[in-house]
Amino acid sequence: MTDQIDKSKTRRVEATSSSAAAARDLTQGDVAAHLTRLTGFMMLSMMSFMVASLVETLYIGWVGTYELAAISFTFPLIFTLQGVSMGLGIGASSVVARSVGLGDHARVRRVVTHVIVLGTTISILMAFGTSFFLRDIFSLLGAEGVVLDLVVEYMWIWLIGLPVFTMTFVGTTLMRATGDAKTPGYLSALGSILHMAIAPFCIFGYGLVPAMSLEGAAISFVVARQLAFILFIYCFIFRDRMMGISMTGFFESCRDILHVGLPAVASNMIMPFGMSVVTRLLAGHGAIVVAGYGVASRVESLLVMVIWAVGMSIAPLVGQNWGASAHDRIRTAMRLGGIFVMVWGVLCYVTFLVLGREMIGLINDDPEVIDMAYAYLVIGTLAVGFMGLMNIATNSFNALGKPMPPLILSALQMIVLNIPIILIGDHFWGYRGIYAGGVLTSVVLSVVAWIWLKRTLKEGARQF
């Protein structure tokens, strides 16, 4: 009787393991179902992060307009630093996903171990080095006076959490590359919930906790992400056993990771550079315009995150199926993703056009800030669907192990096209011209990226 019970338990465990493995194997099963599952959990992850960011903006908006403007100045630098994290994650996940498709699990474990070591080292050096130049950086971006002091104080604390943020992002990206979308989604949601729960106490004070205003916002972010990081480490090391201690082949792994990772980092650096130019130009129109842009960006991110989720979810699908030479499945994923992001772009624009002022008013009730934020929403969000196409193409190229097209496209977008166009727009139409220039650039480059990706897939299929 006992033997029968043991055998029954064994069969159930095997069935569960088989089911989990099947869910993570993106080379089999319905493409639409895989894409929906991956996107759903990616949206959970991104939505939780964006909601936490928006709630933080809401709290800071209650503190004052200067604090709100200070937060807006942080975007270019934060995106630059996070861009390095994203580049490392993209490079490693590209190698991991293709290795999973080939069935080379030893290489998966080796690459995961080595990228954690590499990423930790780089992020600590970045945080330490950046801390010496904060005042110079934000002065260059146009911050001055009280706003400059506030933004420097905020970033000093934020940098302490950079290594943890980097490792969490890289780790969750690697989990998705193996087909595990559920765990990263839950861990990200937990970190954001903790952030929203801790932030009011740190910003406004309660009991023995003093009111720390903008510094409190940075402290709550760091503490919340530290707590979530502990759970991530448990899942990564003990539950999934995705890390080892051997450094054999470390330089080979670094070469493979950086083959895709370095161009991805460069691409991610170009975008914040473009944002820096935009922020600097907007600063010439006054702190209210910058504050409005910052609020509008947070509002926009709530709906735009869906297209980022689709693009990032396609990457593991493309990587695993490219490794398995299943090219028809890649084309199917592209087609489904492209249709979805364009439809979603139309829905986003209509939503912002009709409800934009009400959405902004939930964050800040200053009429001038509302007017400036709405001015961005009714122009800038015309590009949402096209940004989605560009995002799908970029993530797909990286998943294929072809990092140069995204780098070239990013350079074209931000340096060759966007900056000259927004400078012209600023000269003739002011800040509205800056927003319109960004839309025009997105439309042109997304079409180029989509055509380039389709030709690359067609040429790759001929080689097999």
N, C-alpha and C positions, 0 to 999 in steps of 0.2 A: 504493500500500500504506500509506504514511504517512498519507494523507488518510483512509483507511478506519479506521485505528487512532484518529486524532484524533476522527473522528465517533463511533466506538464509545465513547471516553472521555466525549465530550460527552453522549451519550445516557445513560450511567451516572450522570453528575453530575446531569443533569436529573431522572432517575428518583429518585435519592436525595433531591434537593431537594423534588421533588413528594411523596415519601413523608413527609419531615419536616414539610412544610407541612400535609399531610393529618392527621398525628398531632396537630398543634397546633390544627387547626380543630375546635373542639368543637361546631360547629353541624351537623356531618355525622357519620355513622357511629353505631355502637352506643353508647348512653348508658352502659350498664353497663360496657362495655369502657373507655370514657374515664374513668369514675369509679374503676374499679379501678386503672387506670394512675396517675391523679393521686394517689389515696389511697396506693398502694403507695410511690411516691417521697416523698410527704409523710410517711409513717410512717418511712421511712428517715431523713429529716431530723430528725423529732421524736424517734425512738427513739435516734438517735446522741446528740442533745443531752441527753435524759433519762438515758441510760446514763452519759454523762460526768458529769452532775450527781449521779447515784447513787453512782458510783465515788468522786467527790470527797467525798461524805458518808461513804463507807466509810473513806477515808483520815483524814478529820477525826475520825470516831468513834474511830479508833485513838489519836488524839492526846489526846482527853479529852472529858468530858461538857460542860464549860463552853464549849469550842470548838463543840461540836455545838449547844448552845443558842444561841450567838452567830449561827451560820449561820441558824437558824430565825427569828431576829428580822429578818434581811435581807429575807425574802420580800415583805412589804408594800411596802417602798421599791423593791425591784428590779422588782416587778410594776408599780408606778406609773410608773417611768421607762421600762420596756419598753412600757408601755401607750401612751405617746406615739409610740414607733416603730411600734407595730402600727397605731395610728390613721392615721398618715401613709401607711403601706403599704396599708391597707384603702381609704383615700380614693383614692389614685392607681391602685390595681389595679382599682377599680370603674370609673373613667373609661377606663382602658386596655382592659379586657375588653369593655366596651360599644363602644368605638371599633373594636376588632378585629372584633366582630360586624357593625359597619356598614361595614367595609372602609376606614376612615379611618386609614391607616398614618402619615400625616404628623403627625396629632394624637398618635398613640402616641409617636412619637419626641420630640415637643415636651414632652409631659407627663412622660415619663421624665427628660428632662434637667432640667426645672424642679424636680421633686420631690427629686432628688438634692441640688441646691443648697439647697433649703428645709430638707430633713431634716438636712443637715450643720450648717447654721447653728443650728437649734433644739437639736440634741443637744449641741453644744459649750456653748451657753448654759446648758442644763439641768445638765450635769456641773459646770460652774464654779459655778453658783448653789447647787446642792445641797451642795457640799463645805463650805460655811460653816455648815450647820445640822445636820450629822450627829449630833452629841452630843445636841442638843435633840430631834431626831426620835426617836431610839432610847430616850431617857429617857421620852418621852411614850408609847412603846410598852410600857414596863415594864422595859427592860433597866437593870441597875444593877451597880455594882462591877466585878469582873473581866470579866463578860460584856459590859458596856457598852464597856469599853476595847477588847476584842477585836473587837467588831462595827464600831466606828468605824475601827479600823486596816484591817480587811478592805475596807470600803466606800470608803475613800480611794483605794485602789489600783484597785478595781473600776471606779470612775468614769472612770478614764483610758481604759478600753476602751469606754465607752459610745458615743462617736461612731462607732467602727468597727462595733460591734454593730448600731447603728441603721441604718447604710447597708447593711450586709449583709442585714439583715432586710427592709428596704424593697426592695432590689434583687431578692432572691430571690422576694419576693411578686409583683413586677412580671413576672418571668420566668414564673411560674405563670399569671399573667393572660393571657399570650400563648399559653399552652398548653404551655410547656416545663417539664415536671415533673422531668426527669432531672437537669439541671445543678444546680438548687438542692439536690436530694437528695444528690448526690455531694459538693458543696462543704460542706454541713452535716456530713456524715459525716466528711470529712477534718478539719474544725476540731475535732470532738469527739475523734477519734483522737489528734490532736496534744495536745489538752488532757489526756487520760488518760495519755499518754506522758510529758508534761512535769511533771505535778502531783507525782508521788512525789519527784522530784529537788528540787523547790522546797519541798515540805512537810517532808520528812524529812532532806534534805541528802544529798549524795554527792560525794566528792572535794573539789574546790575550792568547790562550792556549799554554803553553810551551811544548816542546818535553819531554815526560816522559819515553820513551823507554819501558822497561818491566813492570814498575809500571803502565804505561798508559794502557797496555793490561789488567791488573787486574782491573783497574778503569772502563774501558769500559764494562767489563763483569758484574761487580756489578751494574752499572747504568742501563744497558740494561735489566737485569733480574728484577730490581726493578720496572721499567716501565711496563713490562709484568705482573708482580705480581699484580699490581693494577687492571688490566682487569680480571685476574683470580679470584680475590676476588669478583669483581662485579658479574661474572657469577655464582660463587659457592654459594654466600649468597643471592643475590637478584633475579637472573634469575631462578636458579634451586631450590632455597630454601632448600639446602641440609644440612644446619647447623641450630642448635637451640642454646639455652642458658642454657638449663638444664644440670646439671652435675649428675643427678640421674643415678645410674648404672655405674659410671665412672670406678670403679675398676673391675667390671665384663667385661666391654668393653676392658679395658687394658689387662685383662687375655686372652680374646679371640684373641685380636690382637697380643699379644706377644707370644702366643702359636705357631703361624706360624712365627711371625716377628723376635723373638730372634734367632731361628735357621737360618732364612734367613740372619739376620745381621751377625751371625757367619760365614755363608758360604761366604758372601760378604767380610768379613775380611780376610778369608783365601786366597782368590785370590790376593788381594794387597800384602799380605805377600809373596806369590810366586813371584809376580812382583818385589818386593823389592829385593829378592834374585837374580833374573835375572838382574836387574839394577846394583846391586852391583858387580856381576860377569862381566858384560859388562864394568863397570867402570875400571876394571883391564886391559882392552884392550885399554883404552884411551878415551878422550872426543869425538873424531871423531866417534868412534863406538857408543857411547851413543847418539850422535846427529843423526846419521844415523838411529838408532833404533827408536828414537822419531819421525823422519820424516816419516819413513816407517809405523809406527803405525797409524799416522794420515791418510796416503794414504789408508792403508788397511781398516781403519774404514769406509771409504766412501762406500765400497762395502759390507763389512762384516755386516754393520748395518742392511742389509736386513734380515739376519738370526735372528738377535736379535728382529727385528720387528715381524717376524713370531712367534717366541717363546712367546713374550709378548702378542701378539694378541690371541694366543690360550688360554691363562690363563683365561680371562673372559668367553670364550666359554665353557671351561672345568668346571669352577666354577658354572655357571648358570645351565648347563645341569646335573652336578652331583647333585645339589640341587633338580632338577626336575626328577632325576632318569632316564635320557635319555642317557644310556650308549652307544648305537649304534652311536649317534651323536658325542660322545667324540672320539670313535675309528676312525670315518670318518675324524675328524679334525686332529688327529694324523697322519693318513696315508697320507693325502694331504700335511700336513706340512713337514713330513719326506721326501717325494719325492722331494718337492720343494727345500729344503735346500741342498740336495745332488747334484741336478742338478746345483743349483746356485754356489755351491762350486767349481765345475769343471769349470764353466764359469769364476769365479773370478781368478782361478789359471792361466788359459790361458791368461786372460787379463793382469795380472801382469807380466807374462813371456814375453809377446810380447811388452807391452807398459809401463812396470814398470819404466824404466829409464826416459822416457819422462814425466811421471806423477811426479816423484820425482824432475826432473829439473824445474818444475813449481814452486816449493817451495824453492829450494836451488840449486844454480849453482856451488857449490863447488864440483869438481870431486871426492874428497875423500868421502864426505858425500853421494854423489850419489852412489858410489860403495858400501859403507857400508849399505845403505838403501836397495839397490837392492839385496844384499846378504841375507837380511832377507826375502824379498818378494818372492824369488824363493824357499825358504825352508819353512818358517813359514806358508804361505798361503795354503800349502797342507792340513792343518787341518780344513779349513773353513767349509766344509760340515759336518764334524764330530762334530765341535763346535756347529753347528746348531742343530744336534740331541740332544746333551747334553743340550742345552738351552731349547728346547721343553720339554724334560723330566723334567728338574728342575722346570720350570714354571708350568707344569701340576701337579707335586707333590704338590707344594705350593697351587695351586688352589683347590686341593682335600682336603686341610687341613691336609696334611701329610708332615710336614717340615723336618723330620729326614733323609729321603733318600737323599735330596739335600745336607744336612750338611755332611753326611757320604761320599757322592760322592766328594764333594769339598775337604774334608780332604784327601781322597785317592788321588785325582788328584794333589793337590799342595804339600802335605807333604810326603805322603808315596811313590808316584811314581815320581812326577815331579822333586823335588829337588835332589834326588839321581841320577836320569837319566841325568839331565842337568849338575850336577857336574862331572859325568863321561864324558859326551860329551865335557865339557869345558877342561877337562884334556887332552883328546886325539885329539880333533879337534878344540879347541878354540871357538870363538863366534859362528861359524857355528854349532858346536856340541851342543851348548846351544839351538839354534833354532830347530835343529832336535829332541832333547830330548822333547821339548814341543809338537811337532807334534805326536810323538809316544805315549805320555801320553794321548792326546786328542782322538786318535783313540781307544785305549783300554777302556778308561772310558766311551766313548759315547756308545759303544756296550753294556757294562754292564748296563748303565742307561736305555737304550731303552728296554732291556729284563726285567729289574726290573719293569719298568712302566707298561708294558703289563701284567705282572703277577698280579700287584696290581689292575689294572682295572678289570681283570677277577675275582679275589677274591671279589672285591667290588660288582660286578654285581650279584654274588651268594647270597649275603646278603640281597638283596632286593626282 
